Amino acid sequence: QVQLVESGGGLVHTGGSLRLSCAASRISFSAYVMGWYRQAPGKQRELVATITSADSTNYADSVKGRFTISRDNAKNTVYLQMNSLKPEDTAVYYCRAEHTLFKYAYWGQGTQVTVSS
């Protein structure tokens, strides 16, 4: 059973920082594009950032320059460093693993990030 376990969420003030982690197990981690998505109350889930095994990254316009995605293939872990947080960043953040070749994907259970104004 593939598992993606997120951690690092919490409550922070505007302008603060958080670092999310997602530990993957029972997958060939380097064969997956890893991503972070988020879903705010009443809104659709949206892409935040993705990273390939070759460290090619992609970001939503709303987080460019503030968030950084990275991965450690030796630890089967993907990270999301979030700086200069805004109240509109408040959401449940989900980790996603998509197989590079076959495109099937797995999701984590999510971690809550709340930014107070």
N, C-alpha and C positions, 0 to 999 in steps of 0.2 A: 504494500500500500504506500503510494507516494505521499509524502507529507511536506507541506510548506508551512513553517511556523514563524509568524511575524512577532516582533517585539520592539519595544522602544517608544511606543506611543505614550501620550499623556497630555497634561494641561500645561500650556505655556502662554506667557503674555505676548502681545504684539511686539515684533522685533526679535523675539527669542529664537532659539534653535532646538532642534531635536534630530536624533539619528535613529532611523528605523533599520532593523535587521530582519532578514528572512533566511532562515536555515532550511535547506532542502535535504531530504533524505530519500533513499531508494530511487534515485534517478541518476542518469549519467549527466551530471550537471553541465559539463562543457558542451553538451549537445543541444542545450536549450538557450533560447533568448529569454532573459529574465526581465521582468517589468514590474513597475509599481502603478497601480490604478487607485482612484479614490472615488468615493460616493458620499455626497453630502445629502442631508435629509431632503426628500422631495425632488432629488435630481438624479439623472442617469449616471451610471458609473463612467468615469472618464480616464483616459490615459494621462499619466503623470510623466513617466520616463521609462525607456527601455535600454537594455545593454546586451550586445551580442557577446559571444565567447571571445571575440577578438577585440572587445572593449569599444566597439562602435556604439555611440550613444544617440539617443533621440529624446527630446524634451517637449512637453507642451509649452506653448508660448507663455502661458501664465506663470510658469515656474523657472523659465530660463534666467540664468544669472543668480538664482537664489538656491536652487536645489542641485545636488550632484548625486548621480547614481554611480555605483561602483560594484565590483564583484571580486570575490576571492575564490577562485576555482579549487584551490587546495582545501578550503573550508566549506565548500558547497554553500556559500552564503552571498547574498546580495544586500547592499546597503543603500539607504537613501539619506543623505545629509541634507537637512532642511534648515536654511538660514533665513533671516529677515521674514519670519513668519507673519502672516496676515490673518485676520479673522476669516476671510474667505477661503483660507486653506483648511478650515475645520471640516473634517470628513472622517469616514472610516477608510483607512488605507489598506489596500490588498496587494499581496504579492502574487505574481503570475509567472508560470514557466511554460513557454511554448516551444515544442520541439522544432528545431531549425528546419528539418527536412519534411516531416510528416504533419506538422502544424497542429497536432493535438496539444491540449493545454490543461494545466492544473492551476487551481487557485488555493491560496491560503484562507484562513478564517477571518482575517482582518484585524486591524488594531486602530483604536480610536485616537485621533489627534484633535485636540480642541485648543483654539487660539483665542484668548480673551482680549477684548479691546480696552 
